[in-house]
Amino acid sequence: MPRQFDREAGRRHSESSEATLAAYEAAAPALCAQYEAAAEPALAGLYSRWIAPGSAVLELGCGSGRDARWLAARGARVLATDGSSAMLQAAEALAKSERSLSQNRLRFRSLPLPPSSIERAALAEQLGISSDAPAFQSILAVALLQHLDDDALYRTALLIDVLSSDDTTLIASIPIDHPGASSDPYGRRYFSRAADAYVALFERLGFEEVHRESTARAGIKGRECVWTTFVMVKRSARGAARTNITGLLESDQKTATYKFALLRALCDVNIASPGRARYIGSASGVGHEAVAIPFSLVVERVIEYYWSIARMRSTSAGREPPRQISGGRPLAFEASLRALMTAYMGDWHALRRDFYAGKFAESLDAEKAALLTTLADDVAKTLRKGPVYYSGNSLGDTALEGTHNRLFAVTGFNTKKTALTPSGMAERYGELTLPAALWRELNVCAPFAADAVLLRWAQRAKRMSDLAGIGYTLGEIVDGMLPASSERDVKIARDVYFEGIRTQETRCVWTGGRLTKTFAVDHLLPWSRTHSNDLWNLVPASVLANQKKSDLLPSVRLMDRSASRIISAWRLIDRSKYRLLFRAQAESALLSRALPETHWETPLFDTVLRTTDEVARQFAASRWDGLTAGIDRRLPL
């Protein structure tokens, strides 16, 4: 069961973890009696199919030990763990009462979740196993994960990753529509998630779903729910893009480049903002397992892509930019794009800063605000009537019930006036929904799919430009379409941290050393991976640490060690005149909610840590573990 958790960074205890742990401690006798009332585990058939006699099994949250005893009696070697000492004591007593049960096949250990460390050596010591012992062949998490908040769930998933190897089987069972804590007589907390949200998390760690089943709605009156059980097997080879990704690039008639823009935006959102994805169950009115992301994130990125292409006129000796539509036709939003570019003299980053700093919402420039509204509306309309509506029609007779095609739809789109802010735009444009399976493919292959989309887009633009007599090389088009870093954004962070040096508040986030005026501004997530110059992603570092880290991503261990210093750097920005810009950028890129006015540091750090780890896994990138006595430490893939 979960426990209260306090990281080195001085994080506050989780009230939900404390409440759930207290509930299991107080109600251990009643809960054990409830579990033991069943003659055999509800998943007995599944266990027989997926867990072979002699297998090494780790059970997380073993409760009364009923399932552990059943497996041990059939030849498995089980290590049963729980975070509640009362539950664990009861489980051990029940096991000892079964004289026919071989005690060397069943051991019990205390393991509160989330773990205090995800280092294999520390976990091995806690579990009483050798640090070089083989990985567990099966790991069980039955009726457990729904009690963990997002941070605890992710760290528990990392524990499972560390204690597993190729071909390890994970069996997890969760309620997908539990009424929640209000109906629980013991006071346990519940976190409602679609089954695909759990599957997607473990897929990012290298697991592949091989089986899923759900029960009929049942349970104690007032607490009825459907239980979904999924079986996943860890695979060392991460899958490449499958039919949908490849089909979208190869199929459908392409007389314009809008579909490439949509696909590229999906890849970029998947890489840089995985926390903005919302998994929707089939009961949500969509008619299929789906994922929803803010359509405004897609619209913003598409504007940036075509802005970069349009700027090639000024950087290519006055040549017309590469064609984006065949037959000499202009872009559907070309007039509104040119008008806004003229107002900002082609400076995309200045527009983005104004937007995220709330200048349009404060009516500081009504003319520019009107131009942005027109352009965003035009782009949203073009995408909805073009690639969102038509993409996928040529992929086969597999349309979803009640939809034009099986891939995309926009829900919640409205024309009412909203604030010209990131959250206001998200409300105005609603959500883009797509099949959960497609999004999960992107979880694995988005970095490579993004490169493929960019190249195909550039090839299409070159062919259309050649037909129009506009001479561009493929390399020129690709270079023009790549995002350019903004020194102005880095300078904002530098100015804030430089002021902190004067007051002795700014330290290197990676070493803790006091900085001088020659310090560097480092990207938490390297620019080469996410193209983000958002203020939350820019932190102070020594020149040496910045050089050694380079384009590597920090390890989870390094992020934890550096948490207090990263948070201190964020606080400097949050106290500066750039507070609104900092918060709006973090909320839009990382979070599905507004940062609270106080105690915002923990949810932001948890999300950045998870995003950093997911990006590293997505790119199969080596991690940087910091400097020790000036020595550069790198971790393998």
FENUR-V38289 format. One record per residue. N is the residue number from 1. RES is the residue in one small letter. OMEGA is omega in degrees with one decimal (999 if undefined). NEAR is the number of other C-alpha atoms within 12 Angstrom. Layout:
((N;RES;OMEGA;NEAR) (N;RES;OMEGA;NEAR))
This chain:
((1;m;-177.7;48) (2;p;175.3;46) (3;r;173.6;36) (4;q;-169.4;29) (5;f;-178.8;30) (6;d;-176.7;24) (7;r;178.5;27) (8;e;-175.0;19) (9;a;177.8;24) (10;g;-174.5;20) (11;r;-178.7;23) (12;r;-179.3;19) (13;h;179.6;20) (14;s;179.2;27) (15;e;-179.2;21) (16;s;178.7;29) (17;s;179.1;37) (18;e;-177.5;29) (19;a;-178.8;27) (20;t;178.0;36) (21;l;179.3;37) (22;a;180.0;26) (23;a;179.6;31) (24;y;177.9;38) (25;e;-175.3;30) (26;a;-173.2;21) (27;a;-176.2;26) (28;a;-179.2;29) (29;p;-178.5;24) (30;a;-179.4;21) (31;l;177.2;27) (32;c;178.4;28) (33;a;178.8;20) (34;q;-179.1;16) (35;y;-175.6;25) (36;e;-179.6;25) (37;a;179.5;14) (38;a;-177.7;16) (39;a;179.2;15) (40;e;-178.9;19) (41;p;176.9;23) (42;a;-178.1;24) (43;l;-176.8;33) (44;a;-179.9;21) (45;g;178.9;15) (46;l;178.2;25) (47;y;-178.8;34) (48;s;-177.6;21) (49;r;-169.2;15) (50;w;-177.7;29) (51;i;-177.0;36) (52;a;174.9;22) (53;p;-179.0;22) (54;g;-178.9;20) (55;s;173.2;28) (56;a;-173.0;33) (57;v;171.6;43) (58;l;176.0;44) (59;e;176.2;46) (60;l;-178.7;46) (61;g;-171.5;45) (62;c;179.1;48) (63;g;-179.0;46) (64;s;-179.8;42) (65;g;-176.9;42) (66;r;-178.3;40) (67;d;179.9;43) (68;a;179.4;47) (69;r;-179.2;43) (70;w;179.9;37) (71;l;-179.7;42) (72;a;179.0;36) (73;a;-179.5;26) (74;r;168.4;24) (75;g;179.2;25) (76;a;174.5;36) (77;r;-167.0;33) (78;v;168.8;43) (79;l;-175.6;41) (80;a;-176.7;44) (81;t;175.1;42) (82;d;178.4;43) (83;g;179.9;37) (84;s;-179.5;37) (85;s;180.0;31) (86;a;178.3;28) (87;m;-178.3;40) (88;l;178.3;36) (89;q;178.5;28) (90;a;179.8;31) (91;a;179.4;38) (92;e;179.3;32) (93;a;178.8;22) (94;l;179.5;29) (95;a;-179.3;33) (96;k;-179.6;20) (97;s;178.7;14) (98;e;-173.2;19) (99;r;-178.2;12) (100;s;-176.1;15) (101;l;179.4;25) (102;s;-174.9;22) (103;q;179.7;25) (104;n;175.7;19) (105;r;-177.5;28) (106;l;176.3;38) (107;r;179.4;35) (108;f;176.5;42) (109;r;175.7;33) (110;s;177.5;33) (111;l;175.9;37) (112;p;178.6;36) (113;l;3.0;42) (114;p;-178.3;39) (115;p;178.2;38) (116;s;177.7;27) (117;s;174.6;29) (118;i;174.9;29) (119;e;-175.6;22) (120;r;-177.7;27) (121;a;-179.9;19) (122;a;178.6;21) (123;l;179.5;32) (124;a;178.6;26) (125;e;-179.3;19) (126;q;-178.1;23) (127;l;179.4;29) (128;g;177.8;21) (129;i;178.4;23) (130;s;-178.9;16) (131;s;177.6;18) (132;d;177.9;16) (133;a;177.6;19) (134;p;178.5;20) (135;a;176.9;29) (136;f;178.5;34) (137;q;176.5;34) (138;s;176.1;41) (139;i;-178.0;45) (140;l;173.2;44) (141;a;-173.0;41) (142;v;-179.7;37) (143;a;-176.1;32) (144;l;-167.4;39) (145;l;-178.4;43) (146;q;179.2;40) (147;h;-173.9;42) (148;l;173.6;41) (149;d;-171.0;32) (150;d;-179.1;31) (151;d;179.6;37) (152;a;178.4;38) (153;l;-177.9;32) (154;y;179.8;33) (155;r;174.7;37) (156;t;175.4;39) (157;a;177.3;39) (158;l;175.5;35) (159;l;178.9;36) (160;i;178.3;43) (161;d;-177.8;36) (162;v;-174.3;30) (163;l;179.5;39) (164;s;175.9;34) (165;s;-179.7;26) (166;d;179.5;25) (167;d;171.0;26) (168;t;179.2;35) (169;t;175.2;42) (170;l;176.1;47) (171;i;-179.0;44) (172;a;-179.9;39) (173;s;-175.4;36) (174;i;172.9;37) (175;p;-175.2;36) (176;i;178.8;34) (177;d;-179.4;30) (178;h;-179.0;32) (179;p;172.8;24) (180;g;-172.6;24) (181;a;-176.9;22) (182;s;-178.8;14) (183;s;-175.4;19) (184;d;-176.2;23) (185;p;-176.9;20) (186;y;178.8;23) (187;g;177.2;24) (188;r;179.1;33) (189;r;179.4;33) (190;y;176.3;31) (191;f;-174.3;31) (192;s;176.7;28) (193;r;172.4;29) (194;a;179.9;34) (195;a;-178.3;38) (196;d;177.4;34) (197;a;176.9;37) (198;y;-178.9;42) (199;v;-179.2;39) (200;a;178.8;38) (201;l;-177.0;42) (202;f;174.4;39) (203;e;177.0;38) (204;r;178.6;43) (205;l;174.2;43) (206;g;177.7;37) (207;f;177.7;37) (208;e;178.9;34) (209;e;-179.4;32) (210;v;-179.2;20) (211;h;175.4;21) (212;r;175.3;22) (213;e;-179.5;22) (214;s;178.2;23) (215;t;168.7;21) (216;a;-180.0;14) (217;r;-176.0;18) (218;a;177.8;16) (219;g;178.8;17) (220;i;-177.0;15) (221;k;-177.4;12) (222;g;179.8;16) (223;r;-179.7;20) (224;e;177.2;20) (225;c;174.6;23) (226;v;177.0;25) (227;w;176.7;30) (228;t;178.1;34) (229;t;176.1;35) (230;f;177.6;37) (231;v;179.3;38) (232;m;179.3;36) (233;v;-179.2;33) (234;k;178.8;34) (235;r;-179.0;24) (236;s;-179.1;20) (237;a;177.2;19) (238;r;-176.8;25) (239;g;174.0;24) (240;a;178.5;21) (241;a;-177.4;27) (242;r;-166.3;21) (243;t;-174.1;20) (244;n;-177.8;33) (245;i;-179.7;36) (246;t;-178.0;25) (247;g;179.9;23) (248;l;178.3;34) (249;l;-173.5;35) (250;e;-170.8;22) (251;s;-179.6;20) (252;d;177.3;23) (253;q;-175.6;22) (254;k;175.3;27) (255;t;176.5;24) (256;a;-176.0;31) (257;t;-176.3;41) (258;y;-178.3;41) (259;k;175.6;40) (260;f;179.9;42) (261;a;178.9;40) (262;l;-178.7;44) (263;l;178.7;45) (264;r;178.6;41) (265;a;177.8;40) (266;l;178.5;47) (267;c;-177.1;42) (268;d;177.6;40) (269;v;179.3;41) (270;n;-178.7;43) (271;i;-170.0;43) (272;a;-174.1;44) (273;s;-178.4;38) (274;p;-179.4;44) (275;g;179.2;39) (276;r;178.8;33) (277;a;179.5;39) (278;r;-178.6;34) (279;y;-174.2;37) (280;i;175.8;32) (281;g;-177.6;26) (282;s;-179.6;21) (283;a;-174.4;15) (284;s;178.3;18) (285;g;-179.8;15) (286;v;178.2;29) (287;g;179.3;22) (288;h;175.7;28) (289;e;-171.5;29) (290;a;173.4;36) (291;v;176.7;42) (292;a;175.1;41) (293;i;178.5;43) (294;p;179.6;45) (295;f;179.6;46) (296;s;177.1;42) (297;l;177.9;46) (298;v;-179.4;44) (299;v;-179.9;43) (300;e;-178.7;40) (301;r;179.7;34) (302;v;175.3;38) (303;i;-180.0;43) (304;e;-178.5;36) (305;y;-176.8;38) (306;y;173.0;43) (307;w;179.8;41) (308;s;179.5;32) (309;i;-179.2;41) (310;a;179.7;38) (311;r;-179.9;34) (312;m;175.4;27) (313;r;-177.3;22) (314;s;-178.1;20) (315;t;-177.4;18) (316;s;174.3;21) (317;a;174.8;12) (318;g;177.0;13) (319;r;173.1;19) (320;e;178.6;24) (321;p;177.9;36) (322;p;-178.0;44) (323;r;179.7;38) (324;q;178.4;39) (325;i;-179.6;27) (326;s;175.4;24) (327;g;176.8;17) (328;g;-179.4;19) (329;r;177.0;16) (330;p;171.9;22) (331;l;179.4;31) (332;a;-178.1;26) (333;f;-174.8;31) (334;e;-177.6;27) (335;a;-179.2;19) (336;s;176.6;27) (337;l;-179.6;37) (338;r;-178.5;29) (339;a;-179.2;24) (340;l;177.9;32) (341;m;177.5;31) (342;t;-179.2;21) (343;a;-179.4;22) (344;y;179.4;25) (345;m;175.9;19) (346;g;-175.6;26) (347;d;-179.7;25) (348;w;-175.9;34) (349;h;176.6;28) (350;a;175.9;22) (351;l;-176.7;31) (352;r;177.5;37) (353;r;179.1;29) (354;d;-178.2;32) (355;f;-176.3;35) (356;y;177.8;35) (357;a;175.8;30) (358;g;-176.6;30) (359;k;179.9;27) (360;f;179.1;29) (361;a;-179.9;27) (362;e;178.0;17) (363;s;179.5;18) (364;l;177.5;16) (365;d;-174.7;20) (366;a;-177.9;16) (367;e;179.2;17) (368;k;178.2;30) (369;a;179.3;29) (370;a;179.1;23) (371;l;179.3;27) (372;l;179.1;38) (373;t;179.9;36) (374;t;-179.3;25) (375;l;-179.1;32) (376;a;177.1;36) (377;d;-179.7;32) (378;d;-180.0;27) (379;v;179.1;40) (380;a;179.6;41) (381;k;179.9;26) (382;t;180.0;28) (383;l;-178.1;39) (384;r;-177.1;30) (385;k;-179.5;20) (386;g;-172.2;30) (387;p;178.9;34) (388;v;-176.8;38) (389;y;-170.1;26) (390;y;-174.3;29) (391;s;176.6;36) (392;g;-177.6;37) (393;n;-176.3;26) (394;s;-176.2;23) (395;l;176.6;23) (396;g;-176.6;18) (397;d;-176.5;12) (398;t;-176.7;16) (399;a;175.9;21) (400;l;-178.7;23) (401;e;176.1;15) (402;g;179.2;14) (403;t;180.0;23) (404;h;175.1;22) (405;n;-171.1;25) (406;r;-171.5;33) (407;l;-167.9;41) (408;f;171.1;42) (409;a;174.2;38) (410;v;179.7;35) (411;t;176.3;26) (412;g;179.1;21) (413;f;178.9;25) (414;n;-176.8;20) (415;t;-179.6;17) (416;k;-177.6;15) (417;k;176.6;18) (418;t;179.3;20) (419;a;-179.3;23) (420;l;178.5;37) (421;t;177.0;36) (422;p;179.9;42) (423;s;177.6;32) (424;g;177.9;29) (425;m;177.8;37) (426;a;177.5;37) (427;e;-176.5;26) (428;r;-171.5;30) (429;y;175.1;38) (430;g;-174.8;29) (431;e;170.8;35) (432;l;178.8;42) (433;t;178.0;41) (434;l;-178.6;41) (435;p;179.0;35) (436;a;-179.6;36) (437;a;178.9;31) (438;l;178.5;36) (439;w;179.6;45) (440;r;171.6;44) (441;e;179.2;33) (442;l;176.0;43) (443;n;-178.8;47) (444;v;-166.0;40) (445;c;-174.6;35) (446;a;180.0;42) (447;p;-177.1;36) (448;f;176.1;27) (449;a;179.0;37) (450;a;177.7;35) (451;d;-179.6;24) (452;a;178.9;25) (453;v;-179.1;35) (454;l;-179.4;36) (455;l;178.9;27) (456;r;178.3;28) (457;w;-179.7;40) (458;a;178.4;34) (459;q;179.0;29) (460;r;179.1;34) (461;a;179.2;39) (462;k;179.6;30) (463;r;179.5;29) (464;m;178.3;29) (465;s;178.2;28) (466;d;179.6;23) (467;l;179.3;19) (468;a;179.6;21) (469;g;178.6;17) (470;i;-172.2;22) (471;g;172.8;23) (472;y;169.3;31) (473;t;178.2;20) (474;l;179.8;24) (475;g;178.7;17) (476;e;-179.1;22) (477;i;179.3;37) (478;v;-179.9;28) (479;d;-179.5;22) (480;g;-177.8;30) (481;m;179.8;34) (482;l;-179.5;29) (483;p;179.0;29) (484;a;178.3;25) (485;s;-179.7;22) (486;s;176.9;23) (487;e;179.8;16) (488;r;179.2;20) (489;d;178.3;32) (490;v;-179.5;27) (491;k;177.2;22) (492;i;179.6;30) (493;a;-179.2;41) (494;r;-178.7;30) (495;d;179.9;28) (496;v;-178.2;34) (497;y;177.2;43) (498;f;176.2;31) (499;e;177.2;24) (500;g;176.9;29) (501;i;-179.8;25) (502;r;179.7;16) (503;t;177.7;15) (504;q;178.1;19) (505;e;-175.3;28) (506;t;176.7;41) (507;r;175.4;38) (508;c;-177.2;41) (509;v;-174.8;42) (510;w;-177.2;46) (511;t;-175.4;34) (512;g;-179.0;26) (513;g;178.1;25) (514;r;-174.4;26) (515;l;173.7;30) (516;t;-177.0;24) (517;k;177.9;24) (518;t;-177.1;18) (519;f;178.4;29) (520;a;170.8;33) (521;v;-173.6;43) (522;d;174.2;41) (523;h;173.0;39) (524;l;172.0;47) (525;l;-173.7;41) (526;p;178.1;32) (527;w;-176.6;27) (528;s;-178.4;25) (529;r;-171.8;35) (530;t;-179.7;38) (531;h;-178.5;26) (532;s;170.4;33) (533;n;177.0;38) (534;d;-174.1;43) (535;l;178.0;46) (536;w;-176.8;45) (537;n;-176.7;40) (538;l;-175.0;41) (539;v;-179.8;44) (540;p;180.0;52) (541;a;173.5;42) (542;s;179.6;30) (543;v;-179.6;25) (544;l;-179.8;26) (545;a;179.1;37) (546;n;179.3;32) (547;q;-177.7;21) (548;k;179.2;28) (549;k;176.7;36) (550;s;-178.5;28) (551;d;178.0;25) (552;l;175.4;37) (553;l;-179.6;45) (554;p;177.1;45) (555;s;175.7;37) (556;v;-179.9;35) (557;r;179.2;30) (558;l;177.4;33) (559;m;178.7;35) (560;d;179.6;35) (561;r;-174.3;26) (562;s;-171.2;35) (563;a;-175.8;36) (564;s;-178.8;28) (565;r;175.0;32) (566;i;179.6;42) (567;i;177.7;38) (568;s;177.9;30) (569;a;178.0;43) (570;w;-179.3;38) (571;r;176.8;33) (572;l;179.6;35) (573;i;-177.9;35) (574;d;177.9;28) (575;r;-176.7;20) (576;s;178.4;22) (577;k;179.7;17) (578;y;-176.7;29) (579;r;-178.2;26) (580;l;178.8;31) (581;l;179.3;32) (582;f;-176.5;40) (583;r;-178.6;38) (584;a;178.8;34) (585;q;179.9;38) (586;a;-179.0;42) (587;e;-176.7;33) (588;s;-174.4;40) (589;a;-166.6;45) (590;l;-167.0;39) (591;l;175.9;33) (592;s;-178.4;28) (593;r;177.6;24) (594;a;173.8;23) (595;l;176.9;27) (596;p;-179.7;16) (597;e;177.7;13) (598;t;178.9;12) (599;h;179.2;16) (600;w;-171.6;24) (601;e;-176.8;31) (602;t;179.4;33) (603;p;179.2;31) (604;l;-179.7;37) (605;f;179.4;38) (606;d;-177.8;32) (607;t;178.7;35) (608;v;178.2;38) (609;l;-179.1;39) (610;r;-179.7;39) (611;t;179.1;41) (612;t;-179.2;39) (613;d;-179.3;40) (614;e;178.0;42) (615;v;179.3;44) (616;a;179.3;37) (617;r;-178.3;36) (618;q;179.6;38) (619;f;-174.7;33) (620;a;-172.5;28) (621;a;172.6;26) (622;s;179.6;24) (623;r;173.7;34) (624;w;-175.9;36) (625;d;173.2;28) (626;g;179.4;37) (627;l;173.7;28) (628;t;-176.1;16) (629;a;177.4;11) (630;g;-178.3;14) (631;i;179.5;15) (632;d;-177.5;22) (633;r;178.6;23) (634;r;177.8;23) (635;l;178.2;21) (636;p;179.7;16) (637;l;999;17))
